[in-house]
């Protein structure tokens, strides 16, 4: 009965109901997008960091991994100290550098990682073989397209270019053995991987026994933050970054987007609330005579209040469901804009759909729909019956 | 003469032995609790330069001593409004060029030269000339470098534009809905006007004028609110990132666009809502 009356009231003024539902749908879409933006970025980054099971990264003191050209010296000595901690299961030192590949009389530059293929966590092999041999190199698709080479080809690779003499340094012939996808690489980044000792040999004494980054996997059940504290105590020349500290740093750098999401989300919720309140209030004002008659024939005040609140909730729920589809579409578009950030790993999504986020947005909207119906419902419930009937009769 | 020479010698000695000065930025001063006149030791790398001297011991590592320089903080400077530095959280020390070259072991090298040209100089020709004779470097226009380094902000700008479009769509629906409600609330007044012989066109025009007035009033309030929000945004983010960069600017163009758009949307909503009512017979509007 309650739903039939509420439906009849909404259907009576189709145009305004449709407009209100549309308004709530746009507000709901915006709210969903902002909830996705506020939580998705962090979750996406966490998933990326955990994707290969490494819990801690070590960078040169005071820096973030690959944020500067600084390197961590004494890799062997640091590795020995790390191995004394029983909670550390795996250690993967990584050395980063620039490379130049001469292909078809062109110089193509990119970045290269020197890794140990048995413990690396930077890329996944797509085809071919990993860099198991000292003269092996694996590249990503972007670089592969630039050099127009095939697996098995021999490449002339250099790690330095002297602008004074316009000559290459650290040059070596390497065999292209595999096609890889770098997990932390940007879409338009040309990257390659070789064995760390190969890269050290190519770059010479400058990087001997040095690493740009250590990736550390802790034993199952061990607390990565405790291990991180231990590392910072015993190896003062590095910054140890656990998943939680990395997320905190990313949060700090991208706080602008979280704040924007919070503000726009709150504005969307308020707009939706205002729209539903206005619509239901006007609807109640128009039907004051009808409500007075219902009260006069014995329909309880609670019943009237429930009916008005249901009207608000119906508009909010229908609008929210429409907004869900609209929000997913706009989130995809907005994500495509932000994914063009220079240097952003392609695996990072600013807008990540999580069922929990959708439920939160829907829950907030339904709550605001109920809240929006309270004032007009209270007005409808407290109309003086005889006076309202008399006013309506005169009108 | 002898005293003059002695004085000059002592001055030279003093200059050679007294620590040189540096300037630091506000963020570093705040974080490290530094003030003008403080003495610092600068190292180009954390711990030792030669890590071969590091020794593993049960208590961990004991870094060796790196080449260091003692300096005095002579000034605390505010950073320029450089968008590329915002949110990076870098700490900045300004040193004399030769001082940094010596400390970093960079020798007689620099990362880049900045060249100011005379007014009216033909920059394109100058660039061609420099690049023609250059040996090991390349010259670019500052404008071209700015375009390349501002890619991040182009992305943010595109994102803001997209959010702006969504906001405009939401506002349009909201405005249309409110205008429909407002006009429908007056169906009895409109019916009475029509029964008195007032023409449809006059009724529509009066509603459009009313809608336009409401839109302008709303726009004025919106501009005032927007200006206040803009001041808050600048105050908040300038304090957060310690930068004089303006994050939000309210320009006459933006105000004009907002007012015009609001007027257009309001008037359109008024037209749509009023046309619906004037096409309905007055007696139907009165519920007869």
Interface residues (C-beta under 8 A of the other chain):
Chain A: X13 X15 X16 X19 X20 X22 X23 X26 X27 X29 X30 X60 X61 X62 X70 X73 X74 X77 X78 X80 X81 X162 X163 X164 X165 X166 X209 X233 X234 X235 X236 X237 X252 X253 X254 X255 X256 X260 X264 X268 X271 X274 X275 X278 X279 X282 X285 X286 X330 X333 X334 X337 X338 X340 X341 X342 X395
Chain B: X45 X46 X47 X51 X52 X54 X56 X59 X60 X61 X63 X87 X88 X89 X135 X136 X137 X151 X152 X155 X158 X159 X162 X163 X166 X167 X169 X170 X173 X174 X176 X177 X178 X180 X181 X184 X185 X188 X237 X240 X276
